[in-house]
Amino acid sequence: MNFCNQCSASVSIQIPEGDNRPRYVCDECHTIHYQNPNIVAGILPIKVNPDGEDQVLLCRRAIEPRYGYWTLPAGFMENGESIEQGARREAEEEANLSVEDCHLYMIASIPFANQVYMLFTGLISNDDYSSGVESLEVQLFTEAEIPWDEIAFATISKSLKCYFADRKVHAGHHFPLHNVVFEKKGEPSRE
């Protein structure tokens, strides 16, 4: 950040009075510019196939980062929406997908990337889902069919692994909340 969004003057990094962290502070109007983590809202969409086996819908990314890799429908929240509204909007944008019976499933803190993922489980309620502008394709996968080496992000891989493990011990589609921390790229450092 180089300039104040209030008065356009230059900013410098300072520890404001009464604070304990370096912040961008305007050199003229003294506005403090806080930079906070981004919230990523998403859905782990579930469909029960005719054999009674769960399938999850994944999207092949049409954007960077990780172009061509598989992910869940997820993206940054917008102002003025709840977390669940953001997750549902992302499902609609990326996969033309409607979901019902949504439940918060995983909170994944990623301090090194300044992000917090909030993922819901949800039952797919439409059969005409298709790739949106940010997806090359969308596809349903059973646990055995998931292309694990082509999953875009560790948070998505972890959420899928937790989901299929939970399905083995819990009936229905309501599960305990998972709270994980990724201190660095790769597997979570705390659960």
HELIX and SHEET records of a PDB file:
HELIX    1   1 ILE A   83  ALA A   95  1                                  13    
HELIX    2   2 PRO A  111  ALA A  113  5                                   3    
HELIX    3   3 GLU A  143  GLU A  145  5                                   3    
HELIX    4   4 TRP A  148  GLU A  150  5                                   3    
HELIX    5   5 ALA A  154  VAL A  169  1                                  16    
SHEET    1   A 3 VAL A  11  GLN A  14  0                                        
SHEET    2   A 3 ARG A  23  CYS A  26 -1                                        
SHEET    3   A 3 ILE A  32  HIS A  33 -1                                        
SHEET    1   B 4 TRP A  70  THR A  71  0                                        
SHEET    2   B 4 ASP A  54  ARG A  61 -1                                        
SHEET    3   B 4 ASN A  38  VAL A  48 -1                                        
SHEET    4   B 4 ALA A  74  PHE A  76 -1                                        
SHEET    1   C 6 TRP A  70  THR A  71  0                                        
SHEET    2   C 6 ASP A  54  ARG A  61 -1                                        
SHEET    3   C 6 ASN A  38  VAL A  48 -1                                        
SHEET    4   C 6 GLN A 115  ILE A 124  1                                        
SHEET    5   C 6 VAL A  99  ILE A 110 -1                                        
SHEET    6   C 6 HIS A 178  VAL A 181  1                                        
SHEET    1   D 3 TRP A  70  THR A  71  0                                        
SHEET    2   D 3 ASP A  54  ARG A  61 -1                                        
SHEET    3   D 3 SER A 135  PHE A 141 -1                                        
END                                                                             
